[in-house]
Amino acid sequence: MVKLLSSSLFIAGGTAITIGLGALGYPYIARTIAHFSKQRAFPVVSKAALKGACQTGLSVIPQQYPQVRRDAGIVEDLHGIKVADPYRWLEDPDSEETQAFVEAQNRLTTQVLSQCETRESFRQLFTKLYDYPKFGTPFKRADRYYYYHNSGLQQQYVLYSQDSPQGVPTVLIDPNTLSEDGTVSLKGIEFSENGQYLSYSLSSGGSDWATIQVMSIGAGGIPTPLPDKLDFVKFSCMAWTHDHKGFFYNRYADPKKADLGTETDINTNQLLCYHELGTPQSSDSVVFAMPDHPTRMSSAEVSDDGRYMLLSISEGCQPANRVYFVDLSLVGKTSSGALDFQSHDFFTGSKKLPVVKLVDNFDASYGYVANEGSVFSFMTNLHAPRYRIVRVDLSCPGTSPSAWSDLVPQHDKDVLQGASALKGDHIVVRYLRDVCGVIQLRQLSTGALVKELPLPGAGSVSGLSGSRKETEIFFSFQSFAEPGATYRYDVSSPSIEPTLFRRTELKVPHKAEDYTTTQVFVQSRDGTRVPLFITHRNGLKLDGSHPTLLYGYGGFNISLEPSFSASRLAFMKGYDGVFASANLRGGGEYGTSWRDSGSKENKQNVFDDFQACAEHLISAGYCYPSKLTIQGGSNGGLLVAACANQRPDLYACVLGQVGVMDMLRFHKFTIGHAWCTDYGNPDSAKELEYIYPYSPLHNVRIPEGGKGQYPAVLLLTGDHDDRVVPLHSHKLAATLQYELVLAPSVASRTHAELLKPGVEEDYDANSVAQRNPLLIRVEVRAGHGAGKPTAKVIEEVTDMICFAAKSMQATWVLASDE
């Protein structure tokens, strides 16, 4: 089965340039424009943007902001540009000064949030809506079925086992028993081919670091924990060899800190290892390493017949990989009968692993689908931005991928998202058609279309499960207003339609038909048509009065498909709100060409698309700028922060979650180097030309020369986020507060005086236009988002939505008994 994964982001302001401090006005920005005169992505500053945002329903006076030290001594020369970084000290998460900064900022945020009168009403409504039984899509391994389930408000999902789809479920793994605060989560699982063993990874505090443990599965699905424990695992595969004696996984060198997830050290030199059951991790073999290419990553997969190990090599997050393979029948065995990778250890082995390089470039991506002997099927985007399925015979590895034959050709419009080969001559493929899910049954031998499966409507398809040993599949469907349902389909009887297996039901009264979802295509600045979904209650009057939440991402080839969210439903119910989801360039909604048109030198297109969607919501009568909030996380946090800089006039509120904000240093921390394939490398003079003009941290400036202000801003991060480390949000929060609040009050001072310590103590607050709050919320024992316990989700969402509602001056419309 093809699995399209992102190893980096989801799923993802302050003018630190010495010559471009926002307090000094637009002439200094013009100097930077002149310096980068040949770059292709500089944002257009409109006259409307110069006016800034309106005053919202929340206000913070300058004296309320904590004093934050600025270090004038940090100035670097980047390709001829003097770049000041006065908050570099915030990059040390362990310093007392950084911890004091977090405490002071959280205190201010708590004070402001206490002004949001609807918090308790929203919290109660959201909790009721969130408290419903949630089921993952069932999947079968060997003779048992498995699924994830949360009864409603459990901190973490529980993995269940049953002997049939209707059998009595028993608990296999319950992460809720592993920590008192619910912050230990089940990150991933992988069964051995015979279903008798399960390897599973656990993460603590939201960190990307994980520990792999193993259990055996006995008669009746009874689990028995085994002593095997593998530490310092990150961005890892888990692939069992078919002798059931061990599995491949990835790890890094031992980190320097004990509190995993709080470090900022760059992650390089990933290792692919093999663990034999019953042995200590210290004896694990290093199967593959790339010391000459320390930023590359690898992943192993074992073919359905167990004969081949497929090795995928990636660099960054581009949709491209190299493909190597090893015929496992050529690997010897130990005295225990396990495959002997010790003799092939990359560093200490006496023999070279018999690796064959099938594809040895990064021209395209290749994902394993199935094989019959040495004839393999791969899903690829080679000469096919919307993907296709091709075939190659591994016995002829020298054949150019361009000459591989088509099994399923590229569709002229729809994007192929995945494929699962089943028992017999069957393959199920999943497409995205104008951002809505499509499932087709085809012949595995010829690729010919058998039928397109009927779906309940326009929505997303997820959790497609099936295997070469079975003829049945399960899949789930959901939409913006429909919590969803799971369907079962047996391909051995193609004339029969999919049957409803389980419908998701809320515990409170809710009818999906009471809501309308409309998909429109908005024209961006360069004429590109951008899909935008808009959902609201039926009969909404388009008079501009409705609080509106616009969400976007736009990056890393990730598609934002229709999905149900209890928090968004609570927003629509409680405030008579409108929710809009924008499918921006940079994502994968229309294939890799759509991704490329929003990446690197084309990144400004993403911000233009989002701003065009905001303008449509206003012009179509859904809201006024004073009623519009924008929200994004990770790469989407970068999106909303950049748009706040470029068009502060369009929004009342900005919610930026775990965003990439310092675009000149993102590549220096943890896995940030992998994002250069989407953003470009700021160490390159050519690529800095298009990165700098939109970098949130380096483009905060006061609208209209000090007379306007920014929207209300709430940045959110977690102290254990080792994906997008919290220093991004810390530095942006400090910069926003200085550039928009403190610096204007001392604008008469010289540039040198502005950089002197202590200037914060002497300013004229009456000269400051910025009254909309500029806040940051730092969650403790939380990471980038995955594995966050339910209690923390409820508190964070409540704070976000109520901050936005108060900013938009939204009123609570739901009766107390509803």
Secondary structure as UniProt FT lines:
FT   HELIX           18..20
FT   HELIX           22..24
FT   HELIX           26..35
FT   TURN            36..38
FT   HELIX           47..51
FT   HELIX           62..64
FT   TURN            72..73
FT   STRAND          75..78
FT   TURN            79..80
FT   STRAND          81..84
FT   TURN            86..87
FT   HELIX           88..91
FT   TURN            93..94
FT   HELIX           96..113
FT   TURN            114..115
FT   TURN            117..118
FT   HELIX           119..130
FT   STRAND          134..135
FT   STRAND          139..141
FT   TURN            142..143
FT   STRAND          144..150
FT   STRAND          158..162
FT   TURN            165..166
FT   STRAND          170..173
FT   HELIX           175..177
FT   STRAND          184..191
FT   TURN            193..194
FT   STRAND          197..204
FT   TURN            205..206
FT   STRAND          210..217
FT   HELIX           219..221
FT   STRAND          223..240
FT   TURN            242..243
FT   STRAND          246..251
FT   TURN            260..261
FT   STRAND          271..276
FT   TURN            277..278
FT   HELIX           281..283
FT   STRAND          285..288
FT   TURN            291..292
FT   TURN            294..295
FT   STRAND          296..302
FT   TURN            304..305
FT   STRAND          308..315
FT   TURN            316..317
FT   STRAND          322..327
FT   HELIX           328..330
FT   TURN            335..336
FT   HELIX           342..344
FT   TURN            346..348
FT   STRAND          355..359
FT   STRAND          366..372
FT   TURN            373..374
FT   STRAND          375..380
FT   TURN            382..383
FT   TURN            385..386
FT   STRAND          388..393
FT   TURN            394..395
FT   TURN            397..398
FT   HELIX           401..403
FT   STRAND          405..408
FT   STRAND          415..422
FT   TURN            423..425
FT   STRAND          426..433
FT   TURN            434..435
FT   STRAND          436..442
FT   TURN            444..446
FT   STRAND          449..452
FT   STRAND          460..465
FT   TURN            468..469
FT   STRAND          472..478
FT   STRAND          485..490
FT   TURN            491..492
FT   TURN            494..495
FT   STRAND          499..503
FT   HELIX           512..514
FT   STRAND          515..523
FT   TURN            525..526
FT   STRAND          529..537
FT   TURN            538..539
FT   STRAND          548..551
FT   TURN            556..557
FT   HELIX           566..575
FT   STRAND          578..582
FT   TURN            585..586
FT   TURN            589..590
FT   HELIX           592..596
FT   TURN            597..598
FT   HELIX           600..602
FT   HELIX           604..619
FT   TURN            620..621
FT   HELIX           625..627
FT   STRAND          628..633
FT   HELIX           635..646
FT   HELIX           648..650
FT   STRAND          653..657
FT   TURN            663..665
FT   HELIX           666..668
FT   TURN            670..671
FT   HELIX           672..675
FT   HELIX           676..679
FT   TURN            682..683
FT   HELIX           685..691
FT   HELIX           692..694
FT   HELIX           696..698
FT   HELIX           703..706
FT   STRAND          712..718
FT   TURN            719..720
FT   HELIX           727..737
FT   HELIX           738..742
FT   HELIX           743..745
FT   TURN            746..748
FT   HELIX           751..754
FT   TURN            757..758
FT   HELIX           759..761
FT   HELIX           765..767
FT   STRAND          774..779
FT   TURN            780..781
FT   TURN            786..787
FT   HELIX           790..807
FT   TURN            808..809
FT   TURN            816..817
//
